[in-house]
Structures are given as C-alpha cells and as structure tokens.
Amino acid sequence: MIQYNPKAWMIFIFRYHKSDTFRRLMPMMIFIGLYSAGIAYLELEYWGLSQNSHVKNLSLIHTTVGFVLSLLLAYRTNTAYDRWWEGRKAWGALVNNSRNLALKLSAYLLEEHDRHFFKKIIPAYACVLSKHLLNEEVSQVLYEGLDLEIDHHKHHPNQVAKRMFHKANELYTSGKITGDQLFIINDELKSFTDICGVCERIKNTPIPYSYSAFIKKFIFFYIMTLPFGYVFNLGYYIIPVIVFIFYVLASLELIAEEIEDPFGSDANDLPTQKMAINIKKHVEELL
C-alpha cells in the first residue's frame, strides 16, 4: 500500500505514480482524441452540418444519461471501498487478537517450551494467511524452530489453527492451564478462523460480472457518442474535453477494480505481509 502525506497537494498534482490511471489509460485516451477529431472534422468540414441540425439535440440526452452514469460510478466506487475497508478491519482484528492471545498466554504459561511454541505459531498464522490470500506457496523458512508441516494440498490456515487448538487442549489436559483459562483464550483462537473466512469471502466473491460489464459498456458508448452533440458548441475544442471526460470516468472504474480485491499485489492493496511482520514482532516481545 502506498504511504503518503495527504496534505501534500503539489505532490499529488505533479507526481505520476506507477499506479496512476493516467499511464494505464494513455493508449485509450489517444484513440479517443483521434476519434473525436475525426467526428469533428466530418460534422464541421466534410458533411457541413449546421448549428440547426437535429444532431445537436443529442447533448440534451447526454445531460440526462450523464447524471445516471455518475450515480452508477458513485455506487461502484463506494462498494469497492467497502470491500477494501472490510478487509482492513479483518486484518486489524487479527493484529489485536494475536496481541491479546500472547498477553494472556504470557501470564498463563510458565514453561519456556510452551511459550516458544505460541511465540512461533501465532505469527505463523498471519504469515500463512497472507500467502494464502496471495495464492503463494508457504515457505518452511517461516517456521524455523517450530515443528509445523504444511500440506500444500490442504487449507493452509486451517492446518495452523488446528495445531493451536490441539496445543491449547494439551495444556488443559496436562493441567498447565485451567478450564477457565482455556475458555478465556478460546475466543482469540476461534477468531483466527473467523477472520480467515471474512478475507476469503471478500477475495472469492467479486462484483457480479454483469454489473461490471454493464458499467464499462455504458462508459464506452457514452464517450463515443459525446462528440456528435457537443461539436457544434465547442468546435475542435471537443477533442481535449472528450479525452478529459473519458479519463475521469474510466479512472473511477479502474480505481474500483483495483481496491475491490484488497489482497492482491497492486499498489493500493493492503500490506498484509507487513502486518504479519508486525504481529511477529509484537508477539515475540510479549512471549
């Protein structure tokens, strides 16, 4: 995720980051500019259409359609941001619950061997979940000093959570923790799987295809018909105007596409690996 100063206006205006939509839309913006120039030339020079032509009435239609399009894009962007923010809240809960579990275990566990196990496996869950959401292979290097074998054909986070539950039950049956203490740490143990489920729901349930495809088609046909009606009022100035309108509308759609899946490798996706490293640091301090 990009770290920035929200008060630095000049940086936003004159700096083009690799995630900026201007770079990605440049080829299409050139095409739209050439297309607008062609329509303007045909209407003004070749066909010789006048200001009284019925074609100019198309601008009235675009005024109404543009309002509908703005509402659709606002809803699209808000929906995508809700998914991004829900993912951030889920990982925030993982950070807090990992700390809480480490705090409680630091008070309950007396033997260094038991502390060492949880000092390794709690951060391991965050690392495994991060790689699971990125569809990456799980490295055994993450579990140095911990006897934890990950079966690549099974659900990785579930395997780590299973080991934590088994260890907690072993501590109870051996008398190292009481039943009340087991009940107290049960909420944190259970929350790991709940958080994993939330993240998987966000990742595996994209915006419905029909809705996304409709917005793209709506933007395309709206832009392609704009020059016909406004060329009489703006002349050849229609070229930069249409290119700018396309840039604004298409950028909103691209931004929504990027943030609706917050667990990818895009510049604006959540820094899950960095948060996993922070969990490791905090848990090791506590245990």
C-alpha positions in Angstrom: 0.0 0.0 0.0 1.3 3.5 -0.9 2.4 5.6 2.1 1.8 9.3 1.5 1.2 12.7 3.1 -2.5 13.6 2.4 -1.7 17.3 2.9 1.0 17.5 0.1 -1.2 18.7 -2.7 1.6 19.6 -5.1 2.9 16.0 -5.0 -0.5 14.7 -5.9 -0.8 17.1 -8.9 2.6 16.8 -10.5 3.8 13.3 -9.5 2.7 10.3 -11.5 3.0 7.0 -9.6 3.1 3.7 -11.3 -0.4 3.0 -10.1 -1.8 6.3 -11.6 -4.6 5.7 -14.0 -3.2 8.2 -16.5 -0.4 5.8 -17.5 -2.8 2.9 -18.0 -5.3 4.9 -19.9 -2.9 6.7 -22.2 -3.4 4.5 -25.3 -7.2 4.6 -25.0 -7.0 8.4 -24.4 -5.0 8.8 -27.7 -7.6 6.7 -29.5 -10.5 8.8 -28.1 -8.7 12.0 -29.1 -8.3 10.8 -32.6 -11.8 9.6 -32.8 -13.2 12.9 -31.5 -11.1 14.8 -34.1 -12.5 12.6 -36.8 -16.1 13.2 -35.8 -15.5 17.0 -35.5 -13.9 17.1 -39.0 -16.7 15.1 -40.6 -19.5 17.2 -39.0 -17.9 20.6 -39.4 -15.9 20.3 -42.7 -17.0 17.2 -44.7 -20.7 16.9 -44.0 -21.1 20.6 -43.3 -23.8 20.2 -40.7 -25.2 23.4 -39.3 -26.0 24.6 -35.8 -29.7 24.0 -36.5 -29.0 20.3 -37.2 -31.0 17.8 -35.2 -27.7 16.2 -34.2 -27.1 19.0 -31.7 -30.1 17.7 -29.7 -28.0 14.7 -28.6 -26.4 17.0 -26.0 -29.8 17.0 -24.1 -29.8 13.2 -24.0 -26.2 13.2 -22.7 -27.1 15.5 -19.9 -29.7 13.1 -18.5 -27.6 10.0 -19.2 -24.5 11.5 -17.6 -26.4 12.0 -14.3 -27.4 8.3 -14.3 -23.8 7.3 -15.1 -22.5 9.4 -12.2 -24.8 7.7 -9.8 -23.7 4.3 -11.0 -20.0 5.1 -10.7 -20.5 6.6 -7.2 -22.2 3.4 -6.1 -19.5 1.3 -7.8 -16.7 3.1 -6.1 -18.4 3.1 -2.6 -19.0 -0.7 -2.9 -15.4 -1.3 -3.9 -14.1 0.8 -1.0 -16.4 -1.0 1.5 -14.7 -4.3 0.5 -11.3 -2.7 0.9 -12.2 -1.3 4.3 -13.8 -4.6 5.5 -10.5 -6.4 4.6 -8.5 -3.8 6.6 -10.8 -4.2 9.6 -10.4 -8.0 9.4 -6.6 -7.7 9.5 -6.8 -5.1 12.2 -8.8 -7.7 14.3 -6.1 -10.3 13.5 -3.4 -8.0 14.9 -5.4 -7.2 18.0 -6.4 -10.8 18.7 -2.8 -12.0 18.2 -1.7 -9.5 20.8 -4.4 -10.4 23.2 -3.7 -14.1 22.9 0.0 -13.5 23.5 -0.8 -11.3 26.5 -3.0 -14.0 28.1 -0.6 -16.8 27.4 2.3 -14.8 28.8 0.5 -14.8 32.1 -0.8 -18.4 32.0 2.3 -20.4 30.7 5.2 -21.0 33.0 7.3 -23.4 30.9 9.6 -21.9 28.2 8.8 -24.7 25.8 5.1 -23.8 25.7 5.8 -20.1 25.4 8.2 -20.8 22.5 5.5 -22.8 20.6 3.0 -20.0 20.7 5.7 -17.4 20.1 6.3 -19.1 16.7 2.8 -20.3 15.7 0.8 -17.1 16.3 2.9 -15.1 13.8 2.9 -18.2 11.6 -0.8 -18.0 11.2 -0.6 -14.4 10.0 2.1 -15.3 7.5 0.3 -18.3 6.2 -3.0 -16.3 5.8 -1.2 -13.6 3.9 0.4 -16.0 1.5 -2.9 -18.0 1.3 -4.7 -14.8 0.1 -2.0 -14.0 -2.4 -2.1 -17.6 -3.7 1.6 -18.1 -2.9 3.4 -21.2 -1.7 4.1 -21.4 2.0 7.8 -21.4 2.9 9.1 -23.7 5.7 11.6 -20.9 6.5 8.8 -19.1 8.3 8.6 -21.8 10.9 12.3 -22.2 11.9 12.4 -23.8 15.3 8.7 -24.9 15.1 7.7 -28.5 14.2 5.0 -27.4 11.7 4.5 -29.3 8.4 2.2 -27.6 5.9 0.4 -30.0 3.4 0.1 -28.0 0.2 -3.0 -29.9 -0.8 -5.0 -28.8 2.2 -6.2 -25.5 3.5 -3.1 -23.9 4.9 -4.6 -21.5 7.6 -6.8 -24.3 8.9 -3.8 -26.5 9.5 -2.1 -23.9 11.6 -5.3 -23.1 13.6 -5.7 -26.9 14.2 -2.3 -27.1 15.7 -3.1 -24.1 18.1 -6.3 -25.7 19.2 -4.6 -29.1 19.8 -1.8 -27.4 21.8 -4.3 -25.5 23.9 -6.2 -28.7 24.7 -3.0 -30.5 25.5 -2.1 -27.7 28.0 -5.6 -28.2 29.6 -5.4 -32.0 29.8 -1.9 -31.8 31.3 -3.0 -29.3 33.9 -0.8 -26.5 32.8 -3.9 -24.2 32.3 -7.3 -24.4 34.0 -10.7 -24.8 32.3 -11.5 -21.1 32.9 -8.2 -20.1 31.2 -8.9 -22.3 28.3 -12.3 -20.7 27.9 -10.8 -17.2 28.1 -8.3 -17.9 25.2 -10.9 -19.7 23.2 -12.3 -16.5 21.7 -9.0 -15.5 20.3 -8.3 -18.9 18.9 -11.7 -19.1 17.2 -11.4 -15.6 15.8 -8.4 -16.5 13.6 -10.6 -18.8 11.6 -13.5 -16.3 11.5 -11.1 -13.6 10.1 -9.8 -16.1 7.5 -13.4 -16.7 6.4 -14.1 -12.9 6.1 -11.0 -12.5 3.9 -11.8 -15.5 1.7 -15.4 -14.2 1.2 -14.0 -10.8 0.0 -11.4 -12.4 -2.2 -13.6 -15.1 -3.7 -16.8 -13.1 -4.3 -16.0 -10.4 -6.9 -18.5 -7.8 -8.1 -21.1 -9.6 -10.4 -19.8 -9.8 -13.9 -23.0 -8.4 -15.5 -22.8 -5.3 -13.3 -19.1 -4.6 -14.0 -19.5 -5.3 -17.8 -22.6 -3.0 -18.0 -20.7 0.0 -16.4 -17.8 -0.5 -18.9 -20.1 -0.6 -21.9 -22.1 2.4 -20.5 -18.9 4.5 -20.2 -17.7 3.4 -23.7 -20.9 4.2 -25.6 -21.4 7.4 -23.6 -18.0 8.7 -24.6 -18.3 7.6 -28.2 -21.5 9.5 -28.7 -20.5 12.7 -26.9 -18.7 14.4 -29.9 -21.8 14.2 -32.1 -23.8 16.6 -30.0 -21.2 19.0 -28.5 -19.1 19.6 -31.5 -21.3 22.5 -32.6 -20.8 24.3 -29.3 -17.1 23.6 -28.8 -15.7 23.0 -32.3 -12.3 21.3 -32.3 -12.0 22.1 -28.5 -14.2 19.0 -28.2 -11.0 16.8 -28.5 -9.4 17.7 -25.1 -12.8 17.9 -23.5 -13.8 14.4 -24.5 -10.4 13.0 -23.6 -10.7 14.6 -20.1 -14.2 13.2 -19.5 -13.1 9.7 -20.6 -10.1 10.0 -18.2 -12.3 10.9 -15.2 -15.0 8.2 -15.8 -12.6 5.4 -16.7 -10.3 6.2 -13.8 -13.1 5.8 -11.3 -13.8 2.4 -12.8 -10.2 1.4 -12.7 -9.8 2.5 -9.1 -12.8 0.5 -8.1 -11.4 -2.6 -9.9 -8.2 -2.3 -8.0 -9.5 -1.8 -4.5 -12.4 -4.3 -4.6 -9.8 -7.1 -4.1 -7.6 -5.7 -1.3 -5.5 -8.9 -1.0 -3.6 -8.7 -4.3 -0.2 -7.2 -5.3 -1.5 -3.9 -6.6 0.0 -0.6 -5.2 -3.2 0.2 -3.3 -3.8 -3.3 -1.8 -3.5 -4.0 1.9 0.1 -4.6 3.1 -0.8 -7.9 4.7 2.8 -9.2 4.7 4.0 -6.0 6.6 1.2 -6.5 9.1 2.2 -10.2 9.6 5.8 -9.0 10.3 4.4 -6.5 12.9 2.4 -9.4 14.5 5.6 -11.4 14.7 7.5 -8.6 16.4 4.8 -7.9 19.0 4.1 -11.5 19.9 7.9 -12.2 20.3 8.1 -9.1 22.7 5.2 -10.4 24.8 6.2 -14.1 24.9 
